[in-house]
Amino acid sequence: MSVPQDLRFAARVLRRSPGFTVAAVAALALGIGANTAIFSVVNKVLLEPLPYPDPDRLVQLMSTSPVGDQAVVSIPKYTTWRDHTSIFQSMAAYDIGGPGVTLTEGEFPEALRAARASEDYFRLFGAPVKIGRTFSKREDEPGGGLVAVISDRLWRVRFHGDPRLVGRSISLESEPYKVIGVLDPSFAMDPPADLWLPLQADRTSEDHVGRVRVAARLKPGVTLKLAKDVMLKTIRYFTGQYPYGPLLYREVFTAIPLRDAMAGDVRQALYLLIGAVGFVLLICCANVANLLLARATRRAREIAIRAALGAGRRQIVRQLLAECLILSLGGGALGLSVGYLGVREILAASPVDIPRVGANGAAIALDWRVFLFTLLVSVLTAILFGLLPALHASRADVSTLVKDSASQSGMGFRRGRGRAALVIVDVALALILLAGAGLLIRTFVAMRTVSRGFDEQNVLTVEMSLAGAQFERTTQVAQLVRNAERRIRNLPGVSAVATTCALPLEPSPNLPFTIHGRDQRLVGRYHGTASWRSVSPGYFETFQIRLLRGRTFTSGDDEHAAGVVLVNRAMLRRYWPEVDGNPIGEFLTIGQGMGPGLEEGPRQVIGVVADVRDAGLRSEPMMYVPMAQVKDGMNARNNRLLPITWVVRANGGPSPSATIQRELKDASGGLPLERIRTMHEVVAASSARTEFYMMLLTLFAAIALLLAAVGLYGLMAYSVQQRTQEIGIRMALGAGPGDVRGMVMWQGMRLALMGILIGIPSALALTRVMVSMVVGIPTWDPAVFGAVSLLLGAVGLFAAYVPSIRATRVDPVDALRA
């Protein structure tokens, strides 16, 4: 019989068993659909080439050290790499994702997402121009003029697609910028931008604060390894040009594929999720294999007769695998639709920004990779769940069947070992998924319940970009802050107001520092590094951050007073570890060697405040400086990279947002507000990614638990049915209902316990990959493993109890007559 004939015959056989066929296809559609859904995201983020010419030759240049990777680097590093490498065809620096610029064109100012890019940026990424041109080399030099390239969306929405816009000026931050080009809508960056301004990087700059990302295109024939070797050698040029530059201990320069850089820390989570859905598929396969084994028992006489008529074992196996293939392809076709629709719904509900997937998963598509993946998974699944039952069924012989036909008690442990082993696998895999979900649930609870060191109740936050030339000097910003805070403080119900460059839980610049009077350097040329945050005097009162020693800032700590700084408890413990360590009165120089106008010091330590935990519940060293004392260079640099944020505490709840917005706009001369959030929303956003992964893993774990329970119940129910005569004999010989119930329940619980014992060490090994996602608890948390073991034990007990009740209702007389 040929393969097409096998398939046609298999289809006829399956049509005669619609209940079995529907159950098997539904189970496989669930497993294959979950895998298709997650793979479609993996395909978009990790596998699909970037939408630029020759994407495999695109790399991101960065530095790395024991402290961590630094993808955002300084202008001196960029110019060193550009001027002292010859293996790159082109190289560009760009800043995307910082504070926007204000379009002051028309009656209502509008905040726009702006990107600052070097001249080679558009050529590097192959950005097609719809109208006009991009930056020239002259325009990308310091003092090269005020020009802009805008996106097609901004051109159509705000300027109504006017082709005469190119060559005219628009008002950005109250400055006239000449529009020189409109990009084609096919060009996409992540995150997107409304307009591009020239970076105008100064090749003589000594500003060593990270502010740009650097991407490059390898020349034909240049390998990634060669690029890494060349990048490593550029350290010599950098240290020669900047002997006092801020290189950290064991810092090196390197290159990685741009696609990997864009994926970021999402990569590990996607691998975790695809492993989880792989386990779900294995459980589905085990359950379908159990169905096939049970069905093979019923079809044993048919198969034995076919063998007696001359069918060889290979033919029988091939025929049975053909049935499995049809089931799997049917499940794959249904799973493809379920997975595609499911991933859209999941991403639409996701608060997580996953790179390259677009808004609500709009960029997710069923391309050839997804189709091929689903087809391969379907075929492999057919082999996986069909081979064991096919081999088992093909071993039947006529003489055995004749002997067994007189009795229906053939479902003892000897003949049910294969099905029992599959149930044990079900339980073990379910335990692994439940353990992973439990760890994320515990992490989420910890992130919501552990004290973060500040009080977010009744606090409203409002962001504003000060990237314009009118706020380059600190005195200008300080005057705005004093004016705005005075207006807001007089509003009814407001108890405290402050201003900061970064909110708790959100990143802020990490700067090096030296402690006066100490010789030992701990990090490169410095005593250490710590997060740096500029705040107004009411910051600690607004967030109710405790003062442990000394004093906090006052209005007297302005540009005319001596420089001061506050440190947190984590910084005290790390850099003043003595029992009576007291930093108050000591002097720090912050940002030494970072560049002219950026060095902060000397500053006297005037107090120690409590730790504020970051998004990972860690307490890291932190320095606070008065906003009015920030150097002009650091102020201008921060305004380009970070928005300024007002925080308002109100008695009994945040003040009306509209009133605060009006006061801030009046104080700033009409500058637009970018984001208005409560601190509850900020805290929720910090744990949104963990919550999303927890939701998905919990969903997969719940499916696995349900499938494991169904598998165990099905095995015990079938066992009771096949052992009806044996149970009747036992009851005729004096066994009571309790004895029968105990026998059946022990058989089921033994399988569940074996699955738990196998699953615990497997879960302990596999959950180690979650170490970066688990916060506040160890990956071997006893509470999690104890809880999931008890849960699986309870589910196993229930799955065995129901068939055991059925066993006690067997009539011995009817059983003996059967």
Beta strands, then each sheet from edge to edge (+ up, - down):
strand 1: 58-65
strand 2: 68-70
strand 3: 88-95
strand 4: 101-103
strand 5: 110-112
strand 6: 114-117
strand 7: 129-132
strand 8: 147-150
strand 9: 169-172
strand 10: 175-183
strand 11: 195-198
strand 12: 213-218
strand 13: 252-257
strand 14: 459-464
strand 15: 494-500
strand 16: 510-515
strand 17: 528-535
strand 18: 547-550
strand 19: 564-568
strand 20: 587-590
strand 21: 600-609
strand 22: 622-626
strand 23: 644-650
strand 24: 673-678
sheet 1: 2+ 1- 12+ 3- 6+ 11+ 8- 10- 7+
sheet 2: 2+ 1- 13+
sheet 3: 2+ 1- 12+ 3- 6+ 11+ 8- 10- 9+
sheet 4: 4+ 5-
sheet 5: 15+ 23- 14+ 24-
sheet 6: 18+ 21- 19- 22+ 17+ 16- 20+
end
